[in-house]
Each structure stands twice: as C-alpha cells, then as structure tokens.
Amino acid sequence: MSAIRSTTPRNGAPRRGQSEFTALANDIRARGLLRRRYGYYWTRLVLLPAVLAACLVAFVLIGDTWWQLFTAAALAVVLTQIAFLGHDAAHRQIFVSGRWNDWISLILGDLLVGMSYGWWQHKHTRHHANPNKEGADPDIELPVIALTSEQREASRSRVSAWLRGHQGLLFFPILLLEGVSLHASGVRRVLSREHIARRWVEIVMLLVRLCGMGALVFLVLSPGIAFVFLAVQLGLFGFYMGVSFAPNHKGMPVVPRDLTFDFLRRQAMMSRDIRGSLFVDTAMGGLNYQIEHHLFPSMPRPHLRRAAPIVAAYCRQHGVPYTQTGLFASYAIVVRYINRVGLGERDVFSCPLVEQRDHLTPA
C-alpha cells in the first residue's frame, strides 16, 4: 500500500450520532463535489458520437483494404470511451432526472456500443452493494479465472483445472475475448425470462447495432478482411475494457460470506485507486478513482480527482486502509494474485480484514 498524501478534511471527526461515512459525505457535499457538471458531459455527449460517426464514414471511404485494421483499433478505443460515458449516466452522474440518465445509457450502451444496459445495471448494482464478497459480487464469479481457492477447487475437468493452474499467464490474452462476452451476455439477458425494464427497446437497439455493424463490415470488406476486422475490433475493445476494470478490485481482500461491516470500510478496503496524470484519468474513464467512485457513485467523473486526497486523508485519520498504486504495478499485483490462486495457495495475501475485526460483525 502506497503512502497517502495528507489533506486535512474540513470536518475531521464525526459529530456524536454520526457515522464515519456521514461525516465524510457531509464534507464532500459542502465542497461542491457532488454538483452536476453539465458542460463537461454535454461536450462528451456530442463529441464522442460525432467521432464514432467520423470513424464509420472513414471506414466506408477507405474501402476494402487491410489498412482498415487501424480503423478497427480506433473504433475499439472510441466505443470503450462511449461505454465509460454510459457508465457515468447509469450512475446518475450526468443529469438529475433518472429517466434522462436511463435513456442516455440505453442509447450509448445498446445502440452505439452493443451492450445491454439492463444486463449491466443488474450486474453492476450487485457489485457496488457488496464488492469482492463471496456469493454476492458477480464480478468475482468469472467463468474462466478463479479469484478464490473455492472457485479453483470447483474446477473438475482437466482442461478447466489446467487453465486455472496457468491463469496468471493467460489473464491478458483472455481479455481479448471480453468484447464477445459482453455482447453475448447482454443478448442472453434481454432474451431470457428474467425481468428487464424496456426489454423491447433494448432488443431493437441491440438488433440494429449488432446486425447493422456486421452488415456494414461485410458490405464494405471482402470476407477475409471482414472477419479479421471484427476480430481486431472486438478483441481490442474487450482488452481495453478489461484492463480498465481489472486493477480496481482484483487482488484486493475477498470478503467471506458470513461477514458484514460499515459502508466506509466495505467500499474503501475492497477497492484500489490508480494514481496518474490526466491522461490516465481520461484513458480509464475515471475508474482509476475506484474508492471514491464506490463511496460516491453519483459523483461526476471530473470531481473524483479532487475528492481522492480528501478521502485518503479521512481514511488514514480513521484507520481505514486506503490502497493506491501505479497502473503497471496494479497489473503486476493482479497477475501475481490470480496466479497464486490458480496454483492452489489458500492464504494468498495478508488480509487486512483480520486487523479490522473490531469493525466486523457476523452477517
């Protein structure tokens, strides 16, 4: 865990009857860090779809050539940035109106990116409620990668056992399949019998996006180039999404099923911040401030950078572990952790939850 810069919050200690998080939230609100940033978001709501449209026009004009693989890479980057914007809308960061945020998420997610907003919202809400908690967080229940010893021991087939035994080495290559997985999971969800709001809106938008994009690619490109184009676009899109989300929680403490504790510790101790420049902030869509995002999900993205030193100092003052590291160091931590799990080590890290027992109570 890296050193934390000292920034004294205005309300250093909670008043009598206040929870530790309430005191922090009051300070954050008093500093104006929860107010809307309409100019910031409207700029992106106009700019990113315009860039996507420019990429598609360039795709048609360039025609049937292997140079289109550069267009595929550009589309992967633009679509990931649009997905980040849809994530912000889903967390009510853009507008006061929940309906406006929902429709922006539907348009950005389903129609432009090809990911089901309803599927993502259901999954992501559960993640935010119980990050890294066994049996509660879907983000640690992955089909290929084992994040706990129980998951590894559940591998019964030889192929599955071999894959998990080498998962540290395979982690980044597997991310190349994440794009296909995201599209497939969304389609499967909207076609299932489970409840989903605006089901037919999502079905129509996903149909237009996925079938329309496929048709355009095969109309402009010859079959061989078209298949490679889609492989590059989907692979890089999934890889970019994966490397943006992976550093946030992977390798952080996994919460046992029978433990529960206060909101501040539940969110801060299971998350990791990635320090860096404004370029890192933009490239990761603000997800590098994962602790602040989990504590204040509706905080507009540009305020997260300002909130980080305040939250760090407050956590240090109240004895709450606050993890911050560099981007590449975080990847090393993630790979080392999942590799040790895959090799069968039970105690894969010194869990700070043990040191916080006085704050934990049986569920």
C-alpha positions as CSV (number, residue, x, y, z in Angstrom):
1,M,0.0,0.0,0.0
2,S,1.5,3.3,-1.0
3,A,1.8,6.4,1.2
4,I,-1.1,8.7,1.3
5,R,-0.8,12.4,0.9
6,S,-2.0,14.4,3.8
7,T,-5.0,16.6,3.2
8,T,-7.0,17.6,6.3
9,P,-10.7,17.5,5.7
10,R,-12.9,20.3,7.0
11,N,-14.8,18.0,9.3
12,G,-12.1,15.9,10.7
13,A,-14.2,13.9,13.1
14,P,-17.8,12.8,13.0
15,R,-20.2,14.5,15.4
16,R,-21.9,12.4,18.1
17,G,-24.5,10.2,16.5
18,Q,-22.9,10.5,13.0
19,S,-21.3,7.5,11.2
20,E,-17.8,8.0,9.9
21,F,-19.1,7.9,6.3
22,T,-21.8,10.5,7.0
23,A,-19.2,13.0,8.3
24,L,-17.1,12.4,5.1
25,A,-20.2,12.7,2.9
26,N,-21.1,16.0,4.5
27,D,-17.6,17.3,3.9
28,I,-17.6,16.2,0.3
29,R,-21.1,17.8,-0.3
30,A,-20.0,21.0,1.4
31,R,-17.1,21.3,-1.1
32,G,-19.5,21.1,-4.0
33,L,-18.0,17.8,-5.3
34,L,-21.5,16.2,-5.9
35,R,-22.8,19.1,-8.0
36,R,-23.5,18.3,-11.7
37,R,-21.1,19.1,-14.5
38,Y,-23.4,19.7,-17.4
39,G,-20.8,21.4,-19.6
40,Y,-18.3,18.6,-19.2
41,Y,-20.8,15.9,-20.0
42,W,-22.7,17.7,-22.8
43,T,-19.3,18.2,-24.5
44,R,-18.7,14.4,-24.4
45,L,-22.3,13.5,-25.3
46,V,-21.8,15.5,-28.6
47,L,-18.1,14.8,-29.2
48,L,-17.9,11.0,-28.8
49,P,-20.9,10.1,-31.1
50,A,-19.5,12.6,-33.6
51,V,-16.1,10.8,-33.5
52,L,-17.8,7.5,-33.9
53,A,-19.7,8.7,-36.9
54,A,-16.5,10.1,-38.4
55,C,-14.8,6.6,-37.9
56,L,-17.7,4.9,-39.7
57,V,-17.6,7.4,-42.6
58,A,-13.8,6.9,-42.9
59,F,-14.4,3.1,-42.8
60,V,-16.7,3.4,-45.9
61,L,-14.4,5.8,-47.7
62,I,-11.3,3.7,-47.1
63,G,-12.9,0.6,-48.6
64,D,-11.7,-2.9,-48.9
65,T,-8.1,-2.9,-47.7
66,W,-6.0,-4.2,-44.8
67,W,-5.5,-0.6,-43.7
68,Q,-8.9,-1.0,-42.2
69,L,-7.4,-2.7,-39.2
70,F,-6.3,0.7,-38.0
71,T,-9.9,1.8,-38.2
72,A,-10.8,-1.3,-36.2
73,A,-8.4,-0.2,-33.5
74,A,-9.8,3.3,-33.5
75,L,-13.3,2.0,-33.2
76,A,-12.3,-0.1,-30.2
77,V,-11.0,3.0,-28.4
78,V,-14.0,5.2,-29.2
79,L,-16.5,2.5,-28.3
80,T,-14.8,2.0,-24.9
81,Q,-14.9,5.7,-24.2
82,I,-18.6,5.7,-25.1
83,A,-19.1,2.8,-22.7
84,F,-17.4,4.8,-19.9
85,L,-19.8,7.6,-20.6
86,G,-22.8,5.2,-20.5
87,H,-21.4,4.0,-17.1
88,D,-21.5,7.6,-15.8
89,A,-25.1,8.0,-16.9
90,A,-26.1,4.7,-15.3
91,H,-24.7,6.0,-12.0
92,R,-26.8,9.2,-12.3
93,Q,-23.7,11.4,-12.7
94,I,-24.9,13.4,-15.7
95,F,-28.5,14.5,-15.1
96,V,-30.7,15.0,-12.1
97,S,-33.5,13.1,-13.9
98,G,-33.3,9.4,-13.6
99,R,-35.3,9.0,-16.9
100,W,-32.8,11.1,-18.8
101,N,-29.9,9.1,-17.4
102,D,-31.6,5.8,-18.3
103,W,-32.2,6.8,-21.9
104,I,-28.7,8.2,-22.3
105,S,-27.4,4.8,-21.0
106,L,-29.7,2.9,-23.4
107,I,-28.6,4.9,-26.4
108,L,-24.9,4.9,-25.6
109,G,-24.8,1.3,-24.3
110,D,-27.3,-0.6,-26.5
111,L,-27.5,1.4,-29.7
112,L,-23.8,2.6,-30.0
113,V,-21.7,0.1,-28.1
114,G,-23.9,-3.0,-28.4
115,M,-24.0,-3.8,-24.6
116,S,-27.3,-4.3,-22.8
117,Y,-27.9,-1.6,-20.2
118,G,-30.4,-3.7,-18.4
119,W,-27.9,-6.6,-18.0
120,W,-25.1,-4.3,-17.0
121,Q,-27.3,-2.4,-14.5
122,H,-28.4,-5.6,-12.8
123,K,-24.9,-7.0,-12.5
124,H,-23.2,-3.7,-11.6
125,T,-25.7,-2.8,-8.9
126,R,-24.9,-6.1,-7.1
127,H,-21.2,-5.4,-7.4
128,H,-21.5,-2.0,-5.9
129,A,-23.6,-3.3,-3.0
130,N,-21.0,-6.0,-2.0
131,P,-17.7,-5.5,-3.7
132,N,-15.4,-8.6,-3.5
133,K,-17.9,-10.5,-1.3
134,E,-18.2,-14.2,-1.9
135,G,-21.6,-15.2,-3.1
136,A,-22.8,-11.6,-3.6
137,D,-20.4,-9.9,-6.1
138,P,-20.9,-11.2,-9.6
139,D,-17.6,-9.6,-10.7
140,I,-15.6,-12.3,-8.8
141,E,-17.6,-15.1,-10.3
142,L,-15.8,-15.4,-13.6
143,P,-16.2,-18.4,-15.9
144,V,-12.5,-18.9,-16.5
145,I,-10.5,-17.0,-13.9
146,A,-10.6,-18.3,-10.3
147,L,-10.3,-15.5,-7.7
148,T,-10.7,-17.7,-4.6
149,S,-9.5,-21.1,-3.6
150,E,-13.1,-22.4,-3.6
151,Q,-13.5,-21.4,-7.2
152,R,-10.3,-23.2,-8.1
153,E,-11.2,-26.3,-6.3
154,A,-14.5,-26.4,-8.2
155,S,-12.6,-27.0,-11.4
156,R,-13.5,-30.6,-12.2
157,S,-12.4,-31.1,-15.8
158,R,-8.7,-31.5,-16.7
159,V,-9.0,-28.6,-19.2
160,S,-10.5,-26.3,-16.6
161,A,-8.0,-27.3,-13.9
162,W,-5.1,-26.7,-16.4
163,L,-6.5,-23.3,-17.4
164,R,-6.8,-22.1,-13.8
165,G,-3.4,-23.5,-13.0
166,H,-2.0,-21.2,-15.7
167,Q,-4.4,-18.3,-15.3
168,G,-1.8,-15.8,-14.3
169,L,-0.1,-16.2,-17.7
170,L,-3.4,-16.4,-19.6
171,F,-5.1,-13.4,-17.9
172,F,-4.3,-10.8,-20.5
173,P,-4.9,-13.0,-23.6
174,I,-8.2,-14.0,-22.1
175,L,-9.2,-10.3,-22.0
176,L,-9.2,-10.4,-25.8
177,L,-12.4,-12.4,-25.6
178,E,-14.1,-10.0,-23.2
179,G,-15.7,-8.0,-26.0
180,V,-17.5,-11.0,-27.4
181,S,-18.5,-12.0,-23.8
182,L,-20.0,-8.5,-23.1
183,H,-22.1,-8.6,-26.3
184,A,-23.2,-12.2,-25.7
185,S,-24.1,-11.7,-22.0
186,G,-26.3,-8.7,-22.9
187,V,-28.2,-10.5,-25.7
188,R,-28.7,-13.6,-23.5
189,R,-30.1,-11.4,-20.7
190,V,-32.6,-9.5,-22.9
191,L,-33.8,-12.8,-24.4
192,S,-34.2,-14.5,-21.0
193,R,-37.4,-14.7,-18.9
194,E,-35.8,-12.6,-16.2
195,H,-37.3,-9.2,-15.5
196,I,-35.8,-6.4,-17.5
197,A,-37.2,-2.9,-18.0
198,R,-37.7,-1.7,-21.5
199,R,-37.0,-5.2,-22.9
200,W,-38.2,-4.5,-26.4
201,V,-36.4,-1.1,-26.6
202,E,-33.2,-3.0,-25.8
203,I,-33.9,-5.8,-28.2
204,V,-34.5,-3.4,-31.1
205,M,-31.4,-1.3,-30.3
206,L,-29.2,-4.3,-29.9
207,L,-30.5,-5.7,-33.2
208,V,-29.9,-2.5,-35.1
209,R,-26.4,-2.1,-33.6
210,L,-25.1,-5.7,-33.9
211,C,-26.7,-6.7,-37.1
212,G,-26.2,-3.3,-38.7
213,M,-22.5,-3.2,-37.8
214,G,-22.0,-6.8,-39.1
215,A,-23.8,-6.0,-42.3
216,L,-21.8,-2.8,-42.9
217,V,-18.5,-4.6,-42.4
218,F,-19.3,-7.4,-44.9
219,L,-20.7,-4.9,-47.4
220,V,-17.5,-2.8,-47.4
221,L,-14.9,-5.5,-46.9
222,S,-14.2,-8.8,-48.5
223,P,-15.0,-11.8,-46.2
224,G,-11.3,-12.5,-45.2
225,I,-10.6,-8.9,-44.2
226,A,-14.1,-8.5,-42.6
227,F,-13.5,-11.4,-40.2
228,V,-10.1,-10.1,-39.2
229,F,-11.5,-6.6,-38.9
230,L,-14.2,-7.8,-36.5
231,A,-11.7,-9.9,-34.5
232,V,-9.4,-6.9,-34.1
233,Q,-12.2,-4.5,-33.1
234,L,-13.8,-6.9,-30.7
235,G,-10.5,-8.1,-29.3
236,L,-9.1,-4.6,-28.6
237,F,-12.5,-3.4,-27.3
238,G,-12.6,-6.2,-24.8
239,F,-9.0,-5.9,-23.9
240,Y,-9.3,-2.1,-23.3
241,M,-12.4,-2.6,-21.1
242,G,-10.7,-5.4,-19.2
243,V,-7.5,-3.6,-18.4
244,S,-9.6,-0.6,-17.3
245,F,-11.7,-2.6,-14.8
246,A,-9.2,-5.3,-13.6
247,P,-7.0,-3.1,-11.4
248,N,-10.0,-1.8,-9.4
249,H,-10.7,-4.8,-7.2
250,K,-8.7,-7.9,-8.4
251,G,-6.1,-8.8,-5.8
252,M,-7.9,-6.9,-3.0
253,P,-9.4,-8.7,0.0
254,V,-12.2,-11.1,-0.7
255,V,-14.9,-10.8,1.9
256,P,-16.2,-14.1,3.5
257,R,-19.9,-14.8,3.1
258,D,-20.6,-14.5,6.8
259,L,-19.1,-11.1,7.5
260,T,-20.6,-7.6,7.2
261,F,-19.3,-4.2,8.2
262,D,-19.9,-0.5,7.8
263,F,-20.3,1.2,4.4
264,L,-17.0,3.1,4.5
265,R,-14.9,0.1,5.1
266,R,-16.9,-2.2,2.8
267,Q,-16.2,0.2,-0.1
268,A,-12.7,1.5,0.6
269,M,-11.0,-1.7,1.7
270,M,-12.1,-3.7,-1.3
271,S,-11.1,-1.1,-3.9
272,R,-7.8,0.2,-5.3
273,D,-7.0,3.6,-6.7
274,I,-4.6,4.1,-9.6
275,R,-2.6,7.3,-9.4
276,G,-1.6,9.0,-12.6
277,S,-1.9,12.0,-14.9
278,L,-5.0,13.5,-16.6
279,F,-4.2,11.1,-19.4
280,V,-4.6,8.1,-17.1
281,D,-7.9,9.7,-15.9
282,T,-9.2,10.0,-19.4
283,A,-7.9,6.6,-20.6
284,M,-9.5,4.8,-17.7
285,G,-12.8,6.8,-17.8
286,G,-12.3,7.9,-14.2
287,L,-12.3,4.3,-13.0
288,N,-8.8,4.8,-11.6
289,Y,-10.5,6.6,-8.7
290,Q,-12.4,3.4,-7.7
291,I,-12.5,4.1,-4.0
292,E,-14.1,7.5,-4.4
293,H,-16.4,6.1,-7.1
294,H,-17.7,3.3,-4.8
295,L,-18.2,5.7,-1.9
296,F,-19.9,8.3,-4.1
297,P,-21.3,6.6,-7.2
298,S,-23.2,9.6,-8.4
299,M,-20.2,12.0,-8.1
300,P,-19.4,13.4,-11.6
301,R,-16.2,12.0,-13.1
302,P,-14.2,15.3,-13.1
303,H,-14.7,15.7,-9.4
304,L,-13.2,12.3,-8.5
305,R,-9.6,13.6,-8.8
306,R,-10.3,16.4,-6.3
307,A,-12.1,14.0,-3.9
308,A,-9.3,11.5,-3.8
309,P,-6.9,13.3,-1.4
310,I,-9.8,14.2,0.9
311,V,-11.0,10.6,1.1
312,A,-7.4,9.3,1.5
313,A,-6.7,11.6,4.4
314,Y,-10.0,10.9,6.1
315,C,-9.4,7.1,5.8
316,R,-6.0,7.4,7.3
317,Q,-7.3,9.5,10.1
318,H,-9.9,6.8,10.9
319,G,-7.7,3.8,10.5
320,V,-9.3,2.6,7.3
321,P,-6.9,1.0,4.7
322,Y,-6.7,3.1,1.6
323,T,-4.8,1.4,-1.3
324,Q,-3.3,3.5,-4.1
325,T,-0.7,2.3,-6.6
326,G,0.6,2.9,-10.1
327,L,-1.1,1.5,-13.2
328,F,1.6,-1.1,-14.2
329,A,2.2,-2.0,-10.5
330,S,-1.5,-2.8,-10.2
331,Y,-1.4,-5.2,-13.2
332,A,1.6,-7.0,-11.6
333,I,-0.4,-7.3,-8.3
334,V,-3.4,-8.7,-10.2
335,V,-1.5,-11.2,-12.2
336,R,0.5,-12.3,-9.1
337,Y,-2.6,-12.8,-7.1
338,I,-4.6,-14.8,-9.6
339,N,-1.5,-16.9,-10.4
340,R,-1.1,-17.8,-6.7
341,V,-4.8,-18.7,-6.5
342,G,-4.5,-20.8,-9.7
343,L,-1.6,-22.6,-8.2
344,G,-3.6,-23.6,-5.2
345,E,-2.4,-21.3,-2.4
346,R,-5.1,-20.8,0.1
347,D,-3.7,-17.8,2.0
348,V,-2.8,-15.6,-1.0
349,F,-2.4,-12.4,0.9
350,S,-2.4,-10.9,4.4
351,C,-6.0,-9.8,4.6
352,P,-6.4,-6.5,6.4
353,L,-9.9,-7.7,7.4
354,V,-8.2,-9.7,10.1
355,E,-6.7,-6.5,11.5
356,Q,-10.2,-4.8,11.4
357,R,-12.0,-7.4,13.4
358,D,-13.3,-4.9,15.8
359,H,-15.3,-3.3,13.0
360,L,-16.7,-6.6,11.7
361,T,-19.8,-8.4,12.9
362,P,-21.3,-11.7,11.8
363,A,-23.8,-11.3,9.0
